[in-house]
Amino acid sequence: MSSQSVRLVFPPNLYDEPVINRLLRQYSFTVNILRANVTVEQGWMDIQISGKTAEIESSFIWLRDQGIEVIILSN
């Protein structure tokens, strides 16, 4: 079991999309939302993901493919 904290930076076109819902349906790990800020100009969310390392890494690829910037905060 592994845990990683990341900041997700969302482009404006994804503000109305259920990205976290899709993430949790596609991968079997736990997500804890630490903090978030969404305005008309920008949006970001800090989350902690706990689960299998391979799934976490795969989810980062999926998030980037959706157009979300993934910034590693800690391991």
Chimera marker file (.cmm) of the C-alpha trace (Angstrom):
<marker_set name="trace">
<marker id="1" x="0.000" y="0.000" z="0.000" r="1" g="1" b="0" radius="0.5"/>
<marker id="2" x="1.307" y="3.378" z="-1.034" r="1" g="1" b="0" radius="0.5"/>
<marker id="3" x="0.203" y="6.964" z="-0.447" r="1" g="1" b="0" radius="0.5"/>
<marker id="4" x="0.866" y="10.106" z="-2.469" r="1" g="1" b="0" radius="0.5"/>
<marker id="5" x="-0.286" y="13.710" z="-2.206" r="1" g="1" b="0" radius="0.5"/>
<marker id="6" x="-0.777" y="15.609" z="-5.458" r="1" g="1" b="0" radius="0.5"/>
<marker id="7" x="-2.203" y="18.868" z="-6.714" r="1" g="1" b="0" radius="0.5"/>
<marker id="8" x="-4.586" y="18.572" z="-9.639" r="1" g="1" b="0" radius="0.5"/>
<marker id="9" x="-4.828" y="21.716" z="-11.765" r="1" g="1" b="0" radius="0.5"/>
<marker id="10" x="-7.992" y="21.746" z="-13.861" r="1" g="1" b="0" radius="0.5"/>
<marker id="11" x="-8.475" y="23.607" z="-17.143" r="1" g="1" b="0" radius="0.5"/>
<marker id="12" x="-11.668" y="25.701" z="-17.282" r="1" g="1" b="0" radius="0.5"/>
<marker id="13" x="-13.359" y="23.315" z="-19.731" r="1" g="1" b="0" radius="0.5"/>
<marker id="14" x="-13.384" y="20.563" z="-17.063" r="1" g="1" b="0" radius="0.5"/>
<marker id="15" x="-14.935" y="22.552" z="-14.184" r="1" g="1" b="0" radius="0.5"/>
<marker id="16" x="-18.364" y="21.027" z="-14.778" r="1" g="1" b="0" radius="0.5"/>
<marker id="17" x="-17.099" y="17.487" z="-15.394" r="1" g="1" b="0" radius="0.5"/>
<marker id="18" x="-17.242" y="14.785" z="-12.655" r="1" g="1" b="0" radius="0.5"/>
<marker id="19" x="-13.529" y="13.974" z="-12.952" r="1" g="1" b="0" radius="0.5"/>
<marker id="20" x="-13.037" y="12.704" z="-9.382" r="1" g="1" b="0" radius="0.5"/>
<marker id="21" x="-16.130" y="10.509" z="-9.693" r="1" g="1" b="0" radius="0.5"/>
<marker id="22" x="-14.751" y="8.967" z="-12.900" r="1" g="1" b="0" radius="0.5"/>
<marker id="23" x="-11.346" y="8.538" z="-11.269" r="1" g="1" b="0" radius="0.5"/>
<marker id="24" x="-12.835" y="6.600" z="-8.351" r="1" g="1" b="0" radius="0.5"/>
<marker id="25" x="-14.956" y="4.431" z="-10.637" r="1" g="1" b="0" radius="0.5"/>
<marker id="26" x="-11.959" y="3.520" z="-12.792" r="1" g="1" b="0" radius="0.5"/>
<marker id="27" x="-9.413" y="2.856" z="-10.015" r="1" g="1" b="0" radius="0.5"/>
<marker id="28" x="-9.757" y="1.080" z="-6.681" r="1" g="1" b="0" radius="0.5"/>
<marker id="29" x="-7.975" y="3.326" z="-4.223" r="1" g="1" b="0" radius="0.5"/>
<marker id="30" x="-8.900" y="5.846" z="-1.556" r="1" g="1" b="0" radius="0.5"/>
<marker id="31" x="-8.922" y="9.585" z="-2.259" r="1" g="1" b="0" radius="0.5"/>
<marker id="32" x="-8.894" y="12.184" z="0.499" r="1" g="1" b="0" radius="0.5"/>
<marker id="33" x="-9.533" y="15.780" z="-0.623" r="1" g="1" b="0" radius="0.5"/>
<marker id="34" x="-7.177" y="17.965" z="1.416" r="1" g="1" b="0" radius="0.5"/>
<marker id="35" x="-8.054" y="21.400" z="-0.007" r="1" g="1" b="0" radius="0.5"/>
<marker id="36" x="-9.379" y="22.942" z="-3.173" r="1" g="1" b="0" radius="0.5"/>
<marker id="37" x="-9.938" y="26.286" z="-4.872" r="1" g="1" b="0" radius="0.5"/>
<marker id="38" x="-12.062" y="26.787" z="-7.976" r="1" g="1" b="0" radius="0.5"/>
<marker id="39" x="-12.762" y="30.158" z="-9.567" r="1" g="1" b="0" radius="0.5"/>
<marker id="40" x="-13.840" y="31.253" z="-13.034" r="1" g="1" b="0" radius="0.5"/>
<marker id="41" x="-10.177" y="31.623" z="-14.062" r="1" g="1" b="0" radius="0.5"/>
<marker id="42" x="-8.565" y="28.604" z="-12.419" r="1" g="1" b="0" radius="0.5"/>
<marker id="43" x="-9.173" y="25.490" z="-10.377" r="1" g="1" b="0" radius="0.5"/>
<marker id="44" x="-7.004" y="23.190" z="-8.319" r="1" g="1" b="0" radius="0.5"/>
<marker id="45" x="-7.437" y="20.429" z="-5.786" r="1" g="1" b="0" radius="0.5"/>
<marker id="46" x="-4.936" y="18.844" z="-3.403" r="1" g="1" b="0" radius="0.5"/>
<marker id="47" x="-5.684" y="15.180" z="-2.802" r="1" g="1" b="0" radius="0.5"/>
<marker id="48" x="-4.052" y="12.248" z="-1.063" r="1" g="1" b="0" radius="0.5"/>
<marker id="49" x="-4.326" y="8.921" z="-2.850" r="1" g="1" b="0" radius="0.5"/>
<marker id="50" x="-3.782" y="5.627" z="-1.000" r="1" g="1" b="0" radius="0.5"/>
<marker id="51" x="-3.599" y="2.314" z="-2.806" r="1" g="1" b="0" radius="0.5"/>
<marker id="52" x="-1.416" y="0.170" z="-5.013" r="1" g="1" b="0" radius="0.5"/>
<marker id="53" x="1.541" y="2.047" z="-6.512" r="1" g="1" b="0" radius="0.5"/>
<marker id="54" x="0.844" y="0.794" z="-10.051" r="1" g="1" b="0" radius="0.5"/>
<marker id="55" x="-2.770" y="2.016" z="-9.918" r="1" g="1" b="0" radius="0.5"/>
<marker id="56" x="-1.729" y="5.406" z="-8.575" r="1" g="1" b="0" radius="0.5"/>
<marker id="57" x="0.803" y="5.853" z="-11.378" r="1" g="1" b="0" radius="0.5"/>
<marker id="58" x="-1.735" y="4.702" z="-13.948" r="1" g="1" b="0" radius="0.5"/>
<marker id="59" x="-4.267" y="7.202" z="-12.610" r="1" g="1" b="0" radius="0.5"/>
<marker id="60" x="-1.769" y="10.041" z="-13.097" r="1" g="1" b="0" radius="0.5"/>
<marker id="61" x="-1.494" y="9.100" z="-16.773" r="1" g="1" b="0" radius="0.5"/>
<marker id="62" x="-5.289" y="8.996" z="-17.041" r="1" g="1" b="0" radius="0.5"/>
<marker id="63" x="-5.634" y="12.405" z="-15.368" r="1" g="1" b="0" radius="0.5"/>
<marker id="64" x="-3.034" y="13.945" z="-17.692" r="1" g="1" b="0" radius="0.5"/>
<marker id="65" x="-4.843" y="12.433" z="-20.676" r="1" g="1" b="0" radius="0.5"/>
<marker id="66" x="-7.975" y="14.281" z="-19.499" r="1" g="1" b="0" radius="0.5"/>
<marker id="67" x="-6.020" y="17.571" z="-19.621" r="1" g="1" b="0" radius="0.5"/>
<marker id="68" x="-5.359" y="17.862" z="-15.887" r="1" g="1" b="0" radius="0.5"/>
<marker id="69" x="-1.926" y="18.901" z="-14.649" r="1" g="1" b="0" radius="0.5"/>
<marker id="70" x="-0.671" y="16.565" z="-11.901" r="1" g="1" b="0" radius="0.5"/>
<marker id="71" x="1.881" y="18.045" z="-9.503" r="1" g="1" b="0" radius="0.5"/>
<marker id="72" x="3.457" y="15.653" z="-6.973" r="1" g="1" b="0" radius="0.5"/>
<marker id="73" x="3.402" y="17.211" z="-3.499" r="1" g="1" b="0" radius="0.5"/>
<marker id="74" x="4.762" y="14.281" z="-1.447" r="1" g="1" b="0" radius="0.5"/>
<marker id="75" x="5.222" y="10.516" z="-1.415" r="1" g="1" b="0" radius="0.5"/>
<link id1="1" id2="2" r="1" g="1" b="0" radius="0.2"/>
<link id1="2" id2="3" r="1" g="1" b="0" radius="0.2"/>
<link id1="3" id2="4" r="1" g="1" b="0" radius="0.2"/>
<link id1="4" id2="5" r="1" g="1" b="0" radius="0.2"/>
<link id1="5" id2="6" r="1" g="1" b="0" radius="0.2"/>
<link id1="6" id2="7" r="1" g="1" b="0" radius="0.2"/>
<link id1="7" id2="8" r="1" g="1" b="0" radius="0.2"/>
<link id1="8" id2="9" r="1" g="1" b="0" radius="0.2"/>
<link id1="9" id2="10" r="1" g="1" b="0" radius="0.2"/>
<link id1="10" id2="11" r="1" g="1" b="0" radius="0.2"/>
<link id1="11" id2="12" r="1" g="1" b="0" radius="0.2"/>
<link id1="12" id2="13" r="1" g="1" b="0" radius="0.2"/>
<link id1="13" id2="14" r="1" g="1" b="0" radius="0.2"/>
<link id1="14" id2="15" r="1" g="1" b="0" radius="0.2"/>
<link id1="15" id2="16" r="1" g="1" b="0" radius="0.2"/>
<link id1="16" id2="17" r="1" g="1" b="0" radius="0.2"/>
<link id1="17" id2="18" r="1" g="1" b="0" radius="0.2"/>
<link id1="18" id2="19" r="1" g="1" b="0" radius="0.2"/>
<link id1="19" id2="20" r="1" g="1" b="0" radius="0.2"/>
<link id1="20" id2="21" r="1" g="1" b="0" radius="0.2"/>
<link id1="21" id2="22" r="1" g="1" b="0" radius="0.2"/>
<link id1="22" id2="23" r="1" g="1" b="0" radius="0.2"/>
<link id1="23" id2="24" r="1" g="1" b="0" radius="0.2"/>
<link id1="24" id2="25" r="1" g="1" b="0" radius="0.2"/>
<link id1="25" id2="26" r="1" g="1" b="0" radius="0.2"/>
<link id1="26" id2="27" r="1" g="1" b="0" radius="0.2"/>
<link id1="27" id2="28" r="1" g="1" b="0" radius="0.2"/>
<link id1="28" id2="29" r="1" g="1" b="0" radius="0.2"/>
<link id1="29" id2="30" r="1" g="1" b="0" radius="0.2"/>
<link id1="30" id2="31" r="1" g="1" b="0" radius="0.2"/>
<link id1="31" id2="32" r="1" g="1" b="0" radius="0.2"/>
<link id1="32" id2="33" r="1" g="1" b="0" radius="0.2"/>
<link id1="33" id2="34" r="1" g="1" b="0" radius="0.2"/>
<link id1="34" id2="35" r="1" g="1" b="0" radius="0.2"/>
<link id1="35" id2="36" r="1" g="1" b="0" radius="0.2"/>
<link id1="36" id2="37" r="1" g="1" b="0" radius="0.2"/>
<link id1="37" id2="38" r="1" g="1" b="0" radius="0.2"/>
<link id1="38" id2="39" r="1" g="1" b="0" radius="0.2"/>
<link id1="39" id2="40" r="1" g="1" b="0" radius="0.2"/>
<link id1="40" id2="41" r="1" g="1" b="0" radius="0.2"/>
<link id1="41" id2="42" r="1" g="1" b="0" radius="0.2"/>
<link id1="42" id2="43" r="1" g="1" b="0" radius="0.2"/>
<link id1="43" id2="44" r="1" g="1" b="0" radius="0.2"/>
<link id1="44" id2="45" r="1" g="1" b="0" radius="0.2"/>
<link id1="45" id2="46" r="1" g="1" b="0" radius="0.2"/>
<link id1="46" id2="47" r="1" g="1" b="0" radius="0.2"/>
<link id1="47" id2="48" r="1" g="1" b="0" radius="0.2"/>
<link id1="48" id2="49" r="1" g="1" b="0" radius="0.2"/>
<link id1="49" id2="50" r="1" g="1" b="0" radius="0.2"/>
<link id1="50" id2="51" r="1" g="1" b="0" radius="0.2"/>
<link id1="51" id2="52" r="1" g="1" b="0" radius="0.2"/>
<link id1="52" id2="53" r="1" g="1" b="0" radius="0.2"/>
<link id1="53" id2="54" r="1" g="1" b="0" radius="0.2"/>
<link id1="54" id2="55" r="1" g="1" b="0" radius="0.2"/>
<link id1="55" id2="56" r="1" g="1" b="0" radius="0.2"/>
<link id1="56" id2="57" r="1" g="1" b="0" radius="0.2"/>
<link id1="57" id2="58" r="1" g="1" b="0" radius="0.2"/>
<link id1="58" id2="59" r="1" g="1" b="0" radius="0.2"/>
<link id1="59" id2="60" r="1" g="1" b="0" radius="0.2"/>
<link id1="60" id2="61" r="1" g="1" b="0" radius="0.2"/>
<link id1="61" id2="62" r="1" g="1" b="0" radius="0.2"/>
<link id1="62" id2="63" r="1" g="1" b="0" radius="0.2"/>
<link id1="63" id2="64" r="1" g="1" b="0" radius="0.2"/>
<link id1="64" id2="65" r="1" g="1" b="0" radius="0.2"/>
<link id1="65" id2="66" r="1" g="1" b="0" radius="0.2"/>
<link id1="66" id2="67" r="1" g="1" b="0" radius="0.2"/>
<link id1="67" id2="68" r="1" g="1" b="0" radius="0.2"/>
<link id1="68" id2="69" r="1" g="1" b="0" radius="0.2"/>
<link id1="69" id2="70" r="1" g="1" b="0" radius="0.2"/>
<link id1="70" id2="71" r="1" g="1" b="0" radius="0.2"/>
<link id1="71" id2="72" r="1" g="1" b="0" radius="0.2"/>
<link id1="72" id2="73" r="1" g="1" b="0" radius="0.2"/>
<link id1="73" id2="74" r="1" g="1" b="0" radius="0.2"/>
<link id1="74" id2="75" r="1" g="1" b="0" radius="0.2"/>
</marker_set>
